[in-house]
Amino acid sequence: MAPDDLNTPLTRPAQRPSARWKPLLLPLITLALAATVVTGLGWAIFVDDPLGGEPIATATIQKPQPKAGASTAIDSAKQSAAAIGEQTVTIIDGKSGARTQVPVKGSDPTDKPVGTGSSLDSRLMEDSPHGPIPRVGPDGARPLDVYSRADGGAAARKGPRIAIVVSGLGISESATTESIVKLPGAITFAFAPHTADLTRWTAKARDDGHEFLLQLPMEPFDYPDNDPGPQTLLTSLPKDQNIDRLYWFLSRSHGYVGIANFMGARFTANEGAMAPVLAELAKRGLLYFDDGTSTRSIARRAADAAKAPYLKADIVIDAKANWSDIDIALERLERLALEREHAVGVASALPVSIERIARWAKTVESRGIRIVPLSAIAIRPRQS
């Protein structure tokens, strides 16, 4: 039967590529790849472009010119001292170890005490490249003795005594203010050295009756993951650089009775590193306070060898920073004071620590125990 044209689908056979182009496809692809490779090689050989054609922009940077009159700290020291014509000393840079001869001016032995509110004594200051630092006066007066807080006739009064150091002050403005306002004057303060307005805070503390220490950043075991800050004293540095860093910290404030460690578990365990620092503090009439947080500290041995005034905390009051554990630590301090006539505690400037110590201080004397400044208990040998 013949097909019916009306029922036949209106389709046409699929068109296929002409067979005559097939032999040409492979040569064309090969030619295109070869052209790409040749172009890339030619660019690399004949064009000096280390960025490989990456878009770039060119800008002119002008080197800043120093301001008129600007100079380094060492240059300033040279200019001011050269005009006076005093002797020179070798300065060891705490960062680089570079040595520079710098003229310096000594303090005048006839200088009188200066200042009223904080009663700073210029006889106990010595020039350094970083600024004035403490020294023993011409008459043998030591900063430890001159700036210590009077203990109300302690020599004539026997009985158990407790000294407490509150450390880390100056870091938090609110905590520092709370400490000054709430804690009795017999509590000793320790200020962090990188504190903004450090001189203002320390002067306010002294005017309010507190003696204070300056904290000295020292290398912990996990340094530099745990970094106490710029100018930290390190076991890897030579003695001269560490002493220069010590001078930098000593120049940060004035009127303190001594130095306390800030961290420093590795440094205080290294006698070769600690001995020069304790000898320098002894020479300058300053107390060294060990906060007792490292059981490996050899500070006591180094202090004995240098005849440096020294004291170590017996109890870290806020090792567990909650009110019940702080109260228990304060009770332990009382028992220790009753057993051996004195005890020393240390706490951080945490709100809970300040509140519990202030509360405890209001009642402790009713139990026959006096709160005294740290200097009243410190071992204070005098160098010949």
C-alpha positions as CSV (number, residue, x, y, z in Angstrom):
1,M,0.0,0.0,0.0
2,A,1.5,3.4,-1.0
3,P,2.3,5.9,1.8
4,D,-0.1,8.7,2.3
5,D,1.7,12.1,1.8
6,L,-0.7,13.8,4.2
7,N,0.2,11.5,7.1
8,T,4.0,11.5,6.5
9,P,5.9,13.6,9.2
10,L,7.3,16.8,7.9
11,T,11.0,16.0,8.9
12,R,14.2,15.9,7.0
13,P,17.2,13.7,7.6
14,A,19.8,15.1,10.2
15,Q,22.7,16.9,8.6
16,R,26.1,15.7,9.5
17,P,29.4,17.6,9.1
18,S,30.9,17.2,5.8
19,A,33.5,14.5,5.8
20,R,35.9,16.7,3.9
21,W,36.6,18.8,7.0
22,K,37.6,16.0,9.3
23,P,41.2,15.6,8.1
24,L,41.7,19.4,8.8
25,L,40.5,19.6,12.5
26,L,43.6,18.0,14.1
27,P,46.2,20.2,12.2
28,L,44.2,23.4,13.0
29,I,44.1,22.6,16.8
30,T,47.8,21.8,16.7
31,L,48.6,25.0,14.9
32,A,46.6,27.1,17.5
33,L,48.4,25.5,20.4
34,A,51.8,26.0,18.8
35,A,51.0,29.7,18.2
36,T,50.1,30.2,21.9
37,V,53.3,28.6,23.1
38,V,55.5,30.6,20.7
39,T,53.8,33.9,21.7
40,G,54.4,33.1,25.5
41,L,58.0,32.2,25.0
42,G,58.6,35.3,22.9
43,W,57.1,37.5,25.6
44,A,59.2,35.9,28.3
45,I,62.4,36.2,26.3
46,F,62.1,39.7,24.8
47,V,59.9,41.6,27.4
48,D,61.4,42.5,30.8
49,D,58.3,42.0,32.9
50,P,58.9,40.1,36.2
51,L,55.2,40.3,37.0
52,G,54.2,38.3,34.0
53,G,51.9,40.9,32.5
54,E,50.0,41.6,35.7
55,P,48.6,45.1,35.8
56,I,50.8,47.5,37.7
57,A,50.7,51.1,38.8
58,T,53.7,53.4,39.5
59,A,53.8,56.0,42.3
60,T,56.5,58.4,43.4
61,I,57.2,58.2,47.2
62,Q,59.1,61.2,48.7
63,K,61.4,60.5,51.6
64,P,60.1,62.5,54.6
65,Q,62.5,65.2,55.8
66,P,63.3,65.4,59.5
67,K,61.7,68.3,61.3
68,A,63.8,71.2,62.3
69,G,65.4,70.7,65.6
70,A,64.5,67.0,65.8
71,S,67.1,64.7,67.3
72,T,67.4,61.3,69.0
73,A,67.5,60.8,72.7
74,I,71.2,60.3,72.6
75,D,71.8,63.4,70.4
76,S,69.8,65.4,73.0
77,A,71.9,64.0,75.8
78,K,75.0,64.9,73.9
79,Q,73.9,68.5,73.3
80,S,72.7,69.3,76.8
81,A,75.6,67.7,78.6
82,A,78.3,69.0,76.2
83,A,77.3,72.5,77.1
84,I,78.1,71.7,80.7
85,G,81.4,70.0,80.0
86,E,80.9,66.9,82.2
87,Q,82.3,63.4,81.9
88,T,81.2,60.8,79.3
89,V,79.8,57.3,79.8
90,T,79.3,54.4,77.5
91,I,75.6,53.8,76.8
92,I,74.4,50.3,75.7
93,D,71.2,50.5,73.7
94,G,68.7,48.1,75.2
95,K,67.3,47.0,71.8
96,S,70.3,46.8,69.5
97,G,73.2,46.5,71.9
98,A,75.0,49.4,70.1
99,R,77.5,51.4,72.2
100,T,77.6,55.2,72.2
101,Q,79.8,57.6,74.2
102,V,77.5,60.2,75.8
103,P,78.4,63.1,78.1
104,V,76.3,63.1,81.2
105,K,75.7,65.5,84.1
106,G,75.7,64.3,87.7
107,S,73.4,65.5,90.3
108,D,74.5,68.4,92.5
109,P,75.2,67.1,96.1
110,T,73.8,70.4,97.4
111,D,70.4,69.9,95.7
112,K,67.4,70.2,98.0
113,P,64.2,68.1,98.0
114,V,61.8,69.3,95.2
115,G,58.1,69.1,94.9
116,T,55.4,69.5,97.5
117,G,52.6,67.1,97.0
118,S,54.7,64.0,96.2
119,S,57.9,65.4,98.1
120,L,60.4,64.0,95.5
121,D,64.0,64.4,96.6
122,S,66.3,65.6,93.8
123,R,69.3,64.3,95.8
124,L,68.1,60.8,95.0
125,M,68.0,61.3,91.2
126,E,70.8,60.6,88.7
127,D,70.7,61.5,85.0
128,S,70.6,58.7,82.4
129,P,70.0,58.6,78.6
130,H,66.4,57.7,79.4
131,G,65.8,60.4,82.0
132,P,66.5,60.6,85.8
133,I,66.7,57.3,87.7
134,P,67.0,56.7,91.4
135,R,70.3,56.6,93.3
136,V,71.7,56.6,96.8
137,G,72.1,60.2,98.0
138,P,75.5,61.8,98.8
139,D,74.7,61.4,102.5
140,G,73.8,57.7,102.1
141,A,70.0,58.2,102.0
142,R,68.3,55.5,100.0
143,P,65.0,55.8,98.0
144,L,63.8,52.8,100.0
145,D,64.2,54.7,103.3
146,V,63.2,58.2,102.1
147,Y,60.0,57.2,100.2
148,S,58.8,54.5,102.6
149,R,55.6,55.2,104.5
150,A,56.0,55.7,108.2
151,D,54.7,52.9,110.3
152,G,53.4,54.9,113.2
153,G,56.2,54.2,115.6
154,A,56.5,50.5,114.7
155,A,59.8,50.1,116.5
156,A,58.0,50.7,119.8
157,R,55.1,48.5,119.0
158,K,55.3,44.8,118.9
159,G,52.9,42.3,117.6
160,P,51.9,40.5,114.4
161,R,52.0,42.5,111.2
162,I,50.7,41.9,107.6
163,A,51.9,43.7,104.5
164,I,49.8,43.4,101.3
165,V,50.9,44.4,97.8
166,V,48.2,45.1,95.2
167,S,49.8,44.8,91.7
168,G,48.9,45.6,88.2
169,L,47.7,49.1,89.0
170,G,47.5,51.7,86.3
171,I,46.2,49.3,83.6
172,S,42.6,49.9,84.5
173,E,41.6,53.4,85.4
174,S,38.5,52.2,87.4
175,A,40.5,49.6,89.3
176,T,43.2,52.0,90.1
177,T,40.8,54.6,91.3
178,E,38.9,52.0,93.4
179,S,42.2,50.9,95.0
180,I,43.2,54.4,96.0
181,V,39.7,55.3,97.3
182,K,38.9,52.0,99.2
183,L,42.2,50.6,100.4
184,P,43.9,52.0,103.6
185,G,47.2,53.8,103.2
186,A,49.2,51.0,104.7
187,I,48.5,48.8,101.6
188,T,51.5,48.9,99.2
189,F,50.8,49.4,95.5
190,A,52.7,48.1,92.5
191,F,52.2,49.9,89.2
192,A,52.6,48.4,85.7
193,P,55.4,50.3,83.9
194,H,53.6,50.7,80.5
195,T,50.7,52.5,82.2
196,A,49.5,55.7,80.5
197,D,49.8,58.7,82.9
198,L,52.0,56.6,85.2
199,T,53.5,59.7,86.9
200,R,50.0,61.1,87.6
201,W,48.8,57.8,89.2
202,T,51.9,57.3,91.3
203,A,51.8,60.8,92.6
204,K,48.1,60.4,93.5
205,A,48.9,57.2,95.3
206,R,51.7,58.8,97.3
207,D,49.7,61.8,98.2
208,D,47.0,59.4,99.5
209,G,49.6,57.8,101.8
210,H,50.6,54.7,99.8
211,E,54.1,53.6,99.2
212,F,54.5,51.9,95.9
213,L,56.7,49.7,93.7
214,L,57.4,49.8,90.0
215,Q,56.8,46.5,88.2
216,L,59.7,45.2,86.0
217,P,58.7,43.0,82.9
218,M,60.9,39.9,82.8
219,E,60.9,36.9,80.5
220,P,58.4,34.2,81.2
221,F,58.9,30.5,80.1
222,D,56.5,30.8,77.2
223,Y,58.0,34.1,75.8
224,P,57.3,35.4,73.1
225,D,53.9,33.8,73.0
226,N,53.3,35.4,76.4
227,D,55.0,38.8,76.0
228,P,55.2,41.2,79.0
229,G,55.7,44.2,76.6
230,P,58.5,46.4,75.1
231,Q,61.9,46.4,76.8
232,T,61.3,43.1,78.6
233,L,64.5,41.8,80.3
234,L,65.5,38.6,78.6
235,T,67.9,35.8,79.5
236,S,69.2,35.8,75.9
237,L,70.5,39.4,76.1
238,P,73.9,40.3,77.5
239,K,74.1,42.0,80.9
240,D,74.7,45.5,79.4
241,Q,71.5,45.4,77.4
242,N,69.4,44.2,80.3
243,I,70.8,46.9,82.5
244,D,70.0,49.5,79.9
245,R,66.4,48.2,79.8
246,L,66.3,48.3,83.6
247,Y,67.4,52.0,83.4
248,W,64.5,52.7,80.9
249,F,62.0,51.3,83.4
250,L,63.6,53.1,86.4
251,S,63.1,56.4,84.5
252,R,59.4,55.8,84.0
253,S,58.4,57.3,87.4
254,H,59.8,58.5,90.7
255,G,59.2,58.1,94.4
256,Y,59.0,54.3,94.5
257,V,60.6,52.2,97.2
258,G,61.5,49.4,95.0
259,I,60.9,47.0,92.1
260,A,58.6,44.0,91.7
261,N,58.7,41.4,89.0
262,F,56.1,41.4,86.3
263,M,55.9,37.8,85.0
264,G,59.5,36.6,84.7
265,A,59.4,32.9,85.6
266,R,62.3,32.1,83.2
267,F,64.3,35.2,84.0
268,T,64.1,34.9,87.8
269,A,65.2,31.3,87.6
270,N,68.4,32.3,85.8
271,E,71.1,33.4,88.3
272,G,73.4,34.8,85.6
273,A,70.6,37.1,84.4
274,M,69.2,38.0,87.9
275,A,72.5,38.7,89.7
276,P,73.4,41.9,87.8
277,V,69.9,43.3,88.1
278,L,69.8,42.7,91.9
279,A,73.3,44.2,92.2
280,E,72.1,47.3,90.4
281,L,69.1,47.7,92.6
282,A,71.2,47.3,95.7
283,K,73.6,50.0,94.4
284,R,70.6,52.3,93.9
285,G,69.0,51.7,97.3
286,L,65.9,50.0,96.0
287,L,63.9,47.0,97.4
288,Y,63.3,44.0,95.2
289,F,59.9,42.3,95.8
290,D,59.3,38.7,94.6
291,D,55.6,38.1,94.0
292,G,56.0,34.4,94.9
293,T,54.3,33.1,91.7
294,S,57.4,31.2,90.6
295,T,58.7,28.3,92.8
296,R,62.0,28.3,90.7
297,S,63.0,31.9,91.5
298,I,66.5,32.4,92.8
299,A,65.9,36.0,93.7
300,R,66.5,35.5,97.4
301,R,70.0,34.0,96.8
302,A,70.9,36.7,94.3
303,A,69.7,39.4,96.7
304,D,71.7,38.0,99.6
305,A,74.8,38.0,97.4
306,A,74.3,41.6,96.4
307,K,73.1,42.7,99.8
308,A,70.0,44.0,98.2
309,P,66.8,44.8,100.2
310,Y,64.4,41.9,99.5
311,L,61.1,40.5,100.4
312,K,58.9,37.7,99.0
313,A,55.2,37.2,99.1
314,D,54.0,34.3,101.3
315,I,50.5,34.0,99.8
316,V,48.9,35.0,96.5
317,I,45.6,36.2,97.9
318,D,43.6,35.9,94.7
319,A,45.2,32.8,93.1
320,K,41.5,31.8,92.9
321,A,39.7,35.0,92.1
322,N,36.4,34.6,93.9
323,W,35.3,36.1,97.2
324,S,35.2,32.9,99.3
325,D,38.7,31.8,98.3
326,I,40.1,35.3,98.8
327,D,38.6,35.4,102.3
328,I,40.2,32.0,103.0
329,A,43.6,33.3,101.8
330,L,43.3,36.4,104.1
331,E,42.6,34.1,107.0
332,R,45.7,32.1,106.2
333,L,47.7,35.3,106.2
334,E,46.4,36.1,109.7
335,R,47.4,32.6,111.0
336,L,50.9,33.0,109.4
337,A,51.3,36.4,111.0
338,L,50.4,35.1,114.4
339,E,52.8,32.2,114.1
340,R,55.9,34.2,113.1
341,E,55.1,37.9,113.8
342,H,54.7,38.9,110.1
343,A,53.3,37.8,106.7
344,V,53.2,39.2,103.2
345,G,50.3,38.8,100.7
346,V,50.0,39.9,97.1
347,A,46.9,40.4,95.0
348,S,46.0,41.7,91.5
349,A,44.0,44.8,91.0
350,L,40.8,42.9,90.3
351,P,37.5,44.4,91.5
352,V,36.7,41.3,93.7
353,S,40.2,41.4,95.2
354,I,39.9,45.1,96.0
355,E,36.5,44.7,97.6
356,R,37.4,41.8,99.8
357,I,40.7,43.2,101.0
358,A,39.0,46.6,101.8
359,R,36.3,44.7,103.8
360,W,38.9,42.6,105.6
361,A,41.1,45.6,106.5
362,K,38.3,47.2,108.5
363,T,38.3,44.4,111.0
364,V,41.7,42.9,111.1
365,E,43.1,45.2,113.8
366,S,40.4,44.2,116.2
367,R,42.1,40.7,116.1
368,G,45.4,42.2,117.2
369,I,47.1,42.3,113.8
370,R,48.4,45.5,112.2
371,I,48.5,46.2,108.4
372,V,51.9,47.8,107.6
373,P,53.6,49.0,104.4
374,L,55.9,46.5,102.7
375,S,59.1,48.5,103.7
376,A,58.3,47.9,107.4
377,I,58.9,44.1,106.9
378,A,61.5,44.1,104.2
379,I,65.0,42.8,104.9
380,R,67.1,46.0,104.5
381,P,70.8,45.3,104.6
382,R,73.1,48.3,104.1
383,Q,76.1,48.1,101.8
384,S,79.4,49.2,103.2
